[in-house]
């Protein structure tokens, strides 16, 4: 582990150490907030279960299971009934209910030496089990591009099974998260359209910060509001001015939810920036973040951070869905020409 332990608190870590991707960052120090209905920490799992999460293999992995004796999760998920997959799709795309938190683990799998086109898997910690939840692949593109699907076969039908996509601008300062609908340029203008234009689920903006002179990363997340029935308002822009990013840039975002990453505190003791991740993050990294609303800095909507070379925790609360939170986390993986 590259982060140094602070002497005053067992859970506090120095955040000046560079992570394995050669970027400095910040790590562990609490999220606070009210008691939650569902909140089991990975740190409470035994060693075998935590190891299994790094190479998970079952749709529901008992804590005492031997991971090497179990088939790959994707193979089992492929045998799910259509009803079960529809239920899972609803679970991962709806905002997390108020008063609950979903604790997840993200595993990055590298494809060959020097390759940057990795895959990512999300696993939910639930009722002493580890459940495969989502899968993402980084696509070959001039800009950062990911597709997100439910777990399933990796060798066919990936694009057809896509439930979300992430795409960045050239500098990596702006990311749009959207569903598998048609691009606005290809969407028919007739009403009702045979296939609707794509729906924007969220947008992520990084403040330009050449050479890191302005300190740690600064993120802005824009999402549509959530209706009383727990379903987000649909945003399907046909013109650039109606996209989430442009509406925010032109201050036409009064009916949208705008959040930021929580600013770390400067520690005189370690001469570094620190954040309290309540022991859910153990390695310093520029990728680590907590997303909050400016009016409630104690309600951590998304918490993401490194715990091993290719393993990260992701904890999600209202108003984010697991899918959108995962997409926000994916934006943190890319090198950003104008932000590092």
N, C-alpha and C positions, 0 to 999 in steps of 0.2 A: 504494500500500500504506500502510495507516494505522499499522502497528506500526513503531516505530523500531528500527534496528539497534544492537545492543550492540557496543562496540568490542573486547571481549576475545575473542569467538568469532563467526565468520561465521554460524553457525547459530542463535545466540541472539537472541531478539527481546524487546523490551519488550512487556508485556501490559496496559498501562494504557490504551491507545488504545481508543476505542469502535468497535465494528463498525458495518456499514451498517444494522443493525436497532436502533441506539441502545441496545446493551447492552455494558457493559465486560466484558473477559474476559482469558483468558490464552492464550499461544501457545508458541512454539518453544523448547525447550532440551534425553537419550536414553532410549530405551526399554531399551537394554542387552540382556542375555539371550543365550542360546546362538545359534550359527549356525543358519540355517534352510535348509530344502531349496529353497524357492521364495520368492524375495525380490527382485524387480526394482522399483526405485523409479521413480515417475513422473518424478522429476527427471532420470533418465538418458535419457529420451526426447527426441527432437529437437523443435524448436519446432512443426513441422507436426503431429506426432502429439499433442502436448499440446493444441494448438488443436482437433484433431479430437475429443478427449475432452470438450470443452465442448459440442460439437454432434455427437456420434457418429452414425454412419450405416450401420454394417455389422455383421453378426454376428461377423466377424473382420476388424478393420481393420488392414492392414499399416502399419508405422510410416511408410512413405514415401507413403502414399495421400493423395490430395487429398480432403478431406471433402466439398467442394461437389459432387464428381463421383459421389458414392455415394448410394443411396436410404436412406430412414429405416430405422433398425434394426428398428422394430416391424413394418414391412412385410415384411422378410425373415424375421423370427421367425414370422410368421403362416404361412409356407410350410413350416415344419419338420414332419417326420414325427412321429407320435404317440410313437414309440420315442425319438426324439431329445429330445422335450419331457419324457418321463418320466425320462430320464437327467439332464436339466438340473434337474428338480424334485428328484430325489434329491440332486444336488450342492448345491443351495442350502439344503436343509432339514436336512441331516446336519451334525453338528459338524465343524469343520475338523480334519483328522488331526493328531495330536501331531507336533511337530517341523516343522510347516509354517505359513506365514502367507499369507493371501490379501490382496493389495493392491488396493484398489478406489477408484473415483472416484464421487462422488455429484453429480449435476447437478440443481439446482432450476430449474424453468421456471415463471415467473410468468404467471398468467392474467388479464391486464387490469390497468390502472392501479388501484392501491388494493385489489385483490383479495388475499385471504389463502388462497384455495383453489388451491394450487399443485400441480404434479406433480413427482415426483422419480424420477430414473433412476440405477441403479447399473451401473457398468461395471467388469469385472475386467481387470486388467493381467496378461497371461499369455503367455509365450513370444513376446515382442515384438509381441503383438496386444492390441487393446482389444475385449473381448467384452461385449455387453449381457447383464446378469444378472437384474435385478429392476426393477420399476416400482411406484410408489405414487402414490395420489391422496388429497389431503386432502378429506374429505367435509364437506358442510354439516351442521353439528350444533351443539347447544348447548354441547357439550364437544369437546375435540380428538378427532378421529376420522380414521383413515387405513385404507385397504385396500391390500394388497400383493399383486401378481401377478407372474407371469413376463412378460417383454416380449411384446407382441402388439397386436392392434387396440385402439385407444383408444375406439372409438365404439360398441362393442356387447359384451355378455356380460362386462362387467368384474367384476360381483359374483359371477357364476358361476365365474369363473376365479380367484377370490381364494384365496390360500394362507395369508394371515395378516392379522390386523386389530389395530389399536392404538386403545385408547380410554382417555380420562383421566377423572378426577373433575372436579368443577366448578372447584376451585382450581388444577388442573394440578399437584398435588403427588403424585398416584398414577396410574400408567398400567398397564393390563393388556394383555398381548400374547397373542393366542389364534388358533386356526385357524378354519376356516369351518364348524365344527359348530354345532349348535343352542344357543341360550342355555339355561341351566339351567331357566328358567321354562317353556320350551317343549319340553324334552327328555322323551320318554316314560320312565317308570320301569320299564317291562317289560324283562325280560332273556331273550334278547338284544334290544336296542332296534333298530328299523328304521334309525334314524339316531342315532348317539351324541351325547351332549352335547359342547359344544366343549371342546377341549383347551387348557389354559393353557400357553403356551410360555415365558413369562417375565413378570416384573413389575418396574416401575421406580418408585422412590419418591424424591422430592426433599424435602430438609429445608426446612420453612418458613423463610423469611428475608426478612421484610418490609423493603423499601427497601435490601436488601443489607448491613445492619448487621453481619451475621455473617460477612462475607467472601465468597469465591467459592462457587459452587453445591456442594452435597454430595448425591451420588447413592448410592442403594442398589439393587442389581440382584439379583433372586432368580430362580433357574432350577432346574428339576428336575435330579437327578443323572443322569449318563450311564452306561449299562450297559456291560458288557464288550464287547458287540458294536458299540459306538459309537452306539447309539440312546438318546436320553433317555427316562427313565421317564415314562409318561403320567400327567398330572394332569388329571382331568376332574371338577371340583367340582360338586356339585348344590346345596350350601348355601354361604352366605357364609362361614361359619367355616372352610371347607375350601379357600378360595382362597389363592393364594400370598401376597397382601398380608396377609390376616387371619392366616394361619399365622405370618408373620414378626412381626406386631404382638403376637401372643399368645405369642411365643417357642416356637411349635410348629414350628420349622423346622430341627430337628437333622438331618433327612435331606435337606435342600435345600442348594443351593450359594448362598451369599450373598457378594456382592462389592460393592466401593465404587469411586468414582472416586478416582484418585490425587491426594493433596493437593499443590497447587503450593507452591513455596518462595518466600519473600520475598526479593527482591533489593534490597539497600541501594543498589546502583549506579543502578538504574532506578526505585526506590521503587515496585515493582509485584510482583505474583505471577507466577512463571514456571514453565513445565514444559518438559522436553526432548522434542520430538517428532521428533528425528533428521532435521530438514530436510523432514519430510513436511507440516508445517503452517507457514504463512508469515504469517498475519494474525491479530491478537489478536481473540478473541471469547469471550463467556461460553458459547457453545455448545461450545467445544473441551473434550475430556475424554479421559482414559485410564482404563480399567477394569482393576482388579487385585484379586487375593485378598489378604486381610490377611496371610496366611502367606507370600506370595511377591510382593513389591512390584516385582520386576524382570520378571515375566512379564506383559506388557501384552496382555490378552485382546482388548480393543477399543481402538483409537485413532482418534479422529475430530477433524477440525478444518478450518478455512476456509483456502482458498488463493486464492480470488477472490470477487467479489460473490455469485455463486450457485453456486460450485463448492467441493466439500469432498473431502478424502481420508478413507477409512475402511479401516483395516487390521484383520484378524480372525484370531484364533488360538483354539485349543481352550480351553474346551469350547463355544464359541459356533458356531452355523451362520451363514452369510452372511445368511439371512433374519432371524434373531433379532437379530443385530448391527445390521442395517439398521433394524429396528423400534426398537431402543434409541436409535439416532441420530435417528430421527424425533421421539422424545420431546423431544429437545433443541431442536427448532426452535420450539416453541410458547412464546408469552409466558405466564408463570406468575404469577398474581395474588399468590400468597403467597411467591414465591421471588425476586423481583427488587427 
